[in-house]
Amino acid sequence: MSAKRAVIVVGSPRKNGNSAALAEQVAEGVRATGAEVQTFNLHEMDIKPCDGCDACQKGSGRDCHIKDDMQDLYTAIRQADAMVIAGPVYWYSVTAQTKLFIDRCYAIAKPGYNALGRMRVGIVLVYGGADAFDSGAVNALRMFQDAFRATGSRIVGMVHGSATMPGEVRGNAGLMERAYDLGKRLVAEA
């Protein structure tokens, strides 16, 4: 039997920020189960926006016609048992990098060719407000719930918390532990 695999997608422009710290904790949890993990930093990738042509929805087996770094993500997602999306909340929702990624996943989430349908998903969010409501994180969480319900994916867990200064989240032992546990749960039952 081959090793289980997880893909972690980080949608923060800060390479060493709070989202990245939590994403690494998730990765450590995945590795603790013996599974493989691959992390993608969206801010470092060339991902263009969806152009709404719907070509990906016509025919069988066709990905998005836009040739950019999203092709690498499509391949990794197809090979994975689980996926984590990690990022900060900007202006009451996900970052632009994360939204580009989500929109372009439309190409691999169609009837008869749904790479996301069997996917186990984890969500990791960091926000600057006092809680998920005043920060807008609830908007992002709801978007993920709706999107992954539509694709038939199973959200295994959501880890979210407040941190305003870069690296601050490392001092929140409870949040770091929840991120680690999420990584273990993602692949334990896959």
Kinemage of the C-alpha trace (Angstrom):
@kinemage 1
@onewidth
@group {chain A} dominant
@subgroup {mainchain}
@vectorlist {calphas} color= white
{ca met a 1} P 0.000 0.000 0.000
{ca ser a 2} L 1.387 3.403 -0.914
{ca ala a 3} L 1.825 6.162 1.642
{ca lys a 4} L -1.009 8.569 2.152
{ca arg a 5} L -0.451 12.092 0.861
{ca ala a 6} L -1.548 15.549 1.892
{ca val a 7} L -1.284 18.874 0.106
{ca ile a 8} L -1.062 22.091 2.086
{ca val a 9} L -1.864 25.337 0.304
{ca val a 10} L -0.773 28.520 2.102
{ca gly a 11} L -2.490 31.686 0.916
{ca ser a 12} L -0.484 34.251 2.864
{ca pro a 13} L 1.986 36.723 1.379
{ca arg a 14} L 4.084 36.355 4.562
{ca lys a 15} L 6.375 33.379 4.137
{ca asn a 16} L 7.063 33.177 7.882
{ca gly a 17} L 3.771 34.515 9.180
{ca asn a 18} L 1.158 33.048 11.471
{ca ser a 19} L -0.584 31.051 8.749
{ca ala a 20} L 2.707 29.486 7.694
{ca ala a 21} L 3.467 28.547 11.318
{ca leu a 22} L 0.112 26.806 11.702
{ca ala a 23} L 0.479 25.146 8.296
{ca glu a 24} L 3.832 23.723 9.388
{ca gln a 25} L 2.208 22.347 12.540
{ca val a 26} L -0.411 20.639 10.379
{ca ala a 27} L 2.409 19.244 8.208
{ca glu a 28} L 4.153 17.875 11.314
{ca gly a 29} L 0.925 16.147 12.325
{ca val a 30} L 0.599 14.610 8.857
{ca arg a 31} L 4.219 13.399 8.951
{ca ala a 32} L 3.647 11.882 12.414
{ca thr a 33} L 1.244 9.401 10.783
{ca gly a 34} L 3.858 8.352 8.223
{ca ala a 35} L 2.114 10.191 5.409
{ca glu a 36} L 3.787 12.430 2.851
{ca val a 37} L 3.073 16.141 2.708
{ca gln a 38} L 3.709 18.774 0.061
{ca thr a 39} L 3.304 22.492 0.799
{ca phe a 40} L 2.606 25.175 -1.804
{ca asn a 41} L 2.977 28.897 -1.053
{ca leu a 42} L 0.463 30.546 -3.357
{ca his a 43} L 2.116 33.960 -3.105
{ca glu a 44} L 5.222 32.546 -4.794
{ca met a 45} L 3.262 30.942 -7.626
{ca asp a 46} L 2.019 32.273 -10.937
{ca ile a 47} L -1.721 31.637 -10.747
{ca lys a 48} L -3.956 33.633 -13.046
{ca pro a 49} L -7.641 34.270 -12.361
{ca cys a 50} L -10.391 32.116 -13.835
{ca asp a 51} L -11.591 33.661 -17.078
{ca gly a 52} L -15.064 32.119 -16.846
{ca cys a 53} L -14.874 30.400 -20.241
{ca asp a 54} L -16.311 27.108 -18.868
{ca ala a 55} L -14.101 25.051 -21.215
{ca cys a 56} L -13.038 22.967 -18.222
{ca gln a 57} L -16.635 21.874 -17.715
{ca lys a 58} L -17.048 20.570 -21.272
{ca gly a 59} L -15.870 17.119 -22.236
{ca ser a 60} L -14.139 14.637 -20.003
{ca gly a 61} L -10.806 14.968 -18.291
{ca arg a 62} L -10.013 18.525 -19.332
{ca asp a 63} L -8.363 20.856 -16.851
{ca cys a 64} L -8.265 24.606 -17.082
{ca his a 65} L -6.825 25.824 -20.378
{ca ile a 66} L -4.745 28.476 -18.597
{ca lys a 67} L -1.176 27.235 -18.446
{ca asp a 68} L 0.335 28.480 -15.207
{ca asp a 69} L 1.435 27.045 -11.864
{ca met a 70} L -2.073 25.823 -11.142
{ca gln a 71} L -1.244 22.813 -13.332
{ca asp a 72} L 1.245 21.681 -10.656
{ca leu a 73} L -1.441 22.034 -8.012
{ca tyr a 74} L -3.933 19.999 -10.061
{ca thr a 75} L -1.418 17.154 -10.255
{ca ala a 76} L -0.641 17.287 -6.528
{ca ile a 77} L -4.327 17.418 -5.572
{ca arg a 78} L -5.165 14.405 -7.725
{ca gln a 79} L -2.428 12.409 -5.985
{ca ala a 80} L -3.451 13.488 -2.476
{ca asp a 81} L -5.818 11.983 0.038
{ca ala a 82} L -6.179 15.235 1.971
{ca met a 83} L -5.787 18.960 1.459
{ca val a 84} L -5.319 21.863 3.862
{ca ile a 85} L -5.954 25.475 2.981
{ca ala a 86} L -4.222 27.875 5.368
{ca gly a 87} L -4.203 31.647 5.344
{ca pro a 88} L -5.003 34.897 7.045
{ca val a 89} L -8.272 36.787 6.875
{ca tyr a 90} L -7.930 40.019 4.893
{ca trp a 91} L -10.834 42.409 4.677
{ca tyr a 92} L -13.303 39.956 6.186
{ca ser a 93} L -12.554 36.979 3.944
{ca val a 94} L -9.737 34.958 2.374
{ca thr a 95} L -6.718 36.542 0.716
{ca ala a 96} L -6.640 37.198 -3.021
{ca gln a 97} L -4.126 34.362 -3.410
{ca thr a 98} L -6.502 31.906 -1.744
{ca lys a 99} L -9.493 33.089 -3.753
{ca leu a 100} L -7.586 32.635 -7.034
{ca phe a 101} L -6.783 29.076 -5.998
{ca ile a 102} L -10.377 28.291 -4.984
{ca asp a 103} L -11.786 29.735 -8.212
{ca arg a 104} L -9.381 27.715 -10.330
{ca cys a 105} L -10.339 24.497 -8.493
{ca tyr a 106} L -13.581 24.761 -10.455
{ca ala a 107} L -11.734 22.999 -13.293
{ca ile a 108} L -11.230 19.816 -11.279
{ca ala a 109} L -14.615 19.753 -9.551
{ca lys a 110} L -17.082 18.758 -12.217
{ca pro a 111} L -19.477 15.839 -12.522
{ca gly a 112} L -17.706 12.742 -13.779
{ca tyr a 113} L -14.267 14.238 -13.130
{ca asn a 114} L -14.297 15.544 -9.579
{ca ala a 115} L -10.819 15.329 -8.057
{ca leu a 116} L -12.164 17.021 -4.928
{ca gly a 117} L -15.095 14.668 -4.323
{ca arg a 118} L -13.070 12.163 -2.298
{ca met a 119} L -10.877 14.801 -0.655
{ca arg a 120} L -10.545 15.200 3.114
{ca val a 121} L -10.088 18.904 3.836
{ca gly a 122} L -8.708 20.981 6.684
{ca ile a 123} L -9.076 24.746 7.010
{ca val a 124} L -6.608 26.929 8.943
{ca leu a 125} L -7.304 30.641 9.416
{ca val a 126} L -5.651 33.435 11.373
{ca tyr a 127} L -7.308 36.789 11.941
{ca gly a 128} L -6.631 40.018 13.764
{ca gly a 129} L -9.970 40.529 15.485
{ca ala a 130} L -11.115 39.291 18.848
{ca asp a 131} L -13.094 36.404 17.394
{ca ala a 132} L -14.244 34.726 14.188
{ca phe a 133} L -17.248 37.032 13.887
{ca asp a 134} L -15.770 40.517 14.286
{ca ser a 135} L -12.766 39.593 12.142
{ca gly a 136} L -14.800 38.263 9.239
{ca ala a 137} L -13.325 34.771 9.539
{ca val a 138} L -16.854 33.429 9.708
{ca asn a 139} L -17.317 34.645 6.104
{ca ala a 140} L -14.281 32.655 4.961
{ca leu a 141} L -15.308 29.587 6.937
{ca arg a 142} L -18.776 29.702 5.401
{ca met a 143} L -17.321 30.010 1.884
{ca phe a 144} L -15.220 26.898 2.485
{ca gln a 145} L -18.202 24.996 3.909
{ca asp a 146} L -20.329 25.856 0.878
{ca ala a 147} L -17.598 25.193 -1.699
{ca phe a 148} L -16.593 21.838 -0.285
{ca arg a 149} L -20.191 20.750 0.257
{ca ala a 150} L -20.736 21.428 -3.458
{ca thr a 151} L -17.730 19.288 -4.415
{ca gly a 152} L -18.634 16.465 -2.038
{ca ser a 153} L -15.432 16.906 -0.040
{ca arg a 154} L -15.361 16.193 3.677
{ca ile a 155} L -14.132 18.963 5.940
{ca val a 156} L -12.326 17.099 8.718
{ca gly a 157} L -11.623 20.166 10.819
{ca met a 158} L -11.188 23.904 11.036
{ca val a 159} L -8.490 25.527 13.142
{ca his a 160} L -8.694 29.271 13.581
{ca gly a 161} L -7.561 31.916 15.999
{ca ser a 162} L -6.449 35.466 16.548
{ca ala a 163} L -2.906 36.765 16.086
{ca thr a 164} L -1.947 40.253 14.977
{ca met a 165} L 1.846 40.306 14.977
{ca pro a 166} L 3.914 38.074 12.660
{ca gly a 167} L 4.920 34.916 14.512
{ca glu a 168} L 2.608 35.630 17.444
{ca val a 169} L 0.662 32.409 16.912
{ca arg a 170} L 3.710 30.377 17.974
{ca gly a 171} L 3.000 31.499 21.543
{ca asn a 172} L -0.513 30.057 21.476
{ca ala a 173} L 0.141 26.456 22.540
{ca gly a 174} L -3.511 25.449 22.281
{ca leu a 175} L -3.857 26.672 18.704
{ca met a 176} L -0.564 25.081 17.660
{ca glu a 177} L -1.660 21.774 19.202
{ca arg a 178} L -5.023 21.889 17.405
{ca ala a 179} L -3.185 22.443 14.099
{ca tyr a 180} L -0.930 19.437 14.783
{ca asp a 181} L -3.932 17.273 15.685
{ca leu a 182} L -5.718 18.347 12.497
{ca gly a 183} L -2.773 17.079 10.462
{ca lys a 184} L -2.949 13.698 12.180
{ca arg a 185} L -6.721 13.397 11.727
{ca leu a 186} L -6.599 14.353 8.054
{ca val a 187} L -4.740 11.249 6.965
{ca ala a 188} L -5.441 8.829 9.818
{ca glu a 189} L -8.778 7.768 8.364
{ca ala a 190} L -8.122 8.501 4.684
